[in-house]
Amino acid sequence: MTEQHLAVSPAELKVAAHKAYIYTMPLVLMETTRKWRQKHGANLFNHARKLLTHRNRWVTTPNNDTLYSDGWLDLSHGPLRITVPDTGERYFSLAFMDMYTNNFTILGTRTTGNGGGVYTVVGPYHEVPADAENVIRAPTPRVWALARLLVDSEEDLPAARAIQDQLFVHEGAVNEPVDPGEPVLRDAPWNQYLAEANYLLRREPPPVTDGLVLEEIRALGIGPDQHFDAQRFDAEQAQAIEAGLKEAHDWLARIQRARAATVEGWTYPNARTGDFDQSYVLRAVVAVGGLAALPPEEAFYMRAEGDGEDGLFDGNQRYRLHFPAGELPPLESFWSLTLYEAMDDGQFFFADTPLRRYAIGDRSPGLRFNDDGSLDIWIGADSPGADRENNWLPANRGPFSLFFRGYMPKRALLNGHYRLPRVERL
């Protein structure tokens, strides 16, 4: 054991471990997701051909509006070229996330239009090729590219799939095999977790602006210039580190169910969501509760405050969301209200309900407006009545949560001039 580590008290190590977990957990979770999703190697797009259901539980808070296409890009061997399709009038976004969960580039309807094109993605260690076009510079050698393509209905799936087929990485890319071994989970034993965190910090360079937090966790023996060794710590120190990691892990699970500051019963997104800079706590909270969240200017995510002590709703009760006439959300694209079953670890997934209707929104077939032009959405496990079932969002019998998504929000939604109405219990 080095003198450096002998000089650090267990109390100091516990604090450092708590900070280290908050800082590194999104990185570890991204690596876990990469190993789960990268079935056929890197530098390939995997296209989800069906809309996600309650059986799909590989990423928390999925949406039921779009088809996903995702590819894990390995830029450590050099730049890659990607063809993005022409999507016509259909909403499309292709978000590039670094290993710290920041959306550093988003292509598509809002930013580059729907015309498509060829893009060159260059990692942090390589020069831009002389013949490169539409260059995207990535902060980390590994990148998650996640595309969302609007689908209006089951009948619309064939046309959407044809567009997916035109999203691809060009031939010649090195197709790396899946890394050997099982992924290290965020609740792994302390020594395994920190060993993985250190490995990833060395492999995926953190930004220079993270220098202060890296110094604060340096006593744990992790960092981009360190080699972690669990044997450096005695039993008391190890116990303190384990306690610090668990404390942070449990807090992140609890905070998903905690009541946050709301306006008319809705939590509004932090401006740094999806591109977090030094907002490490926000980054960790979003990684657990909404990994791969887009920035507010692309998609506006809001969560409704439930009437339970834990901020959740109860599927055995009946609820209504009422939009007065002329007061639907101001958007350039579309909106949806999605219901999720709340899990004990703070994650949210589609609930298995008889209708298999996971979301309702402005594109829902048969949506009925009231005579005065207002709109009611009925929420709960029990049918609101045959005449209201077109506007019914079915719930599971246990605790659930409601999330609103508005794509390409207008200024009134972004600046707070427009507010969603409260979900009321009947």
Secondary structure, DSSP 8 states (H G I E B T S, - for coil): --HHHHTS-HHHHHHHHHHHHHHHHHHHHHHHHHHHH-TT-SS-EEE--S---TT--SSSS--SSEEEEEEEEE-TT--EEEEE---TTS-EEEEEE-TTS-EEEEEETTTT-SS-EEEEEE-TTS---TT--SEEE-SSSEEEEEEEEE--SGGGHHHHHHHHTT-EE-TT-------SS----TTS-HHHHHHHHHHHHHHS---GGGHHHHHHTGGGT-STT----GGGS-HHHHHHHHHHHHHHHHHHHHHHHS----BTTEE---TTTTS-TT-HHHHHHHHHHHTT---TTTEEEEEE--SSTTS-EETTS-EEEEE-TT-S--BSS-EEEEEEEE-TTS-EEE---TT---EEETT-TT--B-TTS-EEEEEESS---GGGGGGEEE--SSEEEEEEEEESB-HHHHTTSS----EEE-
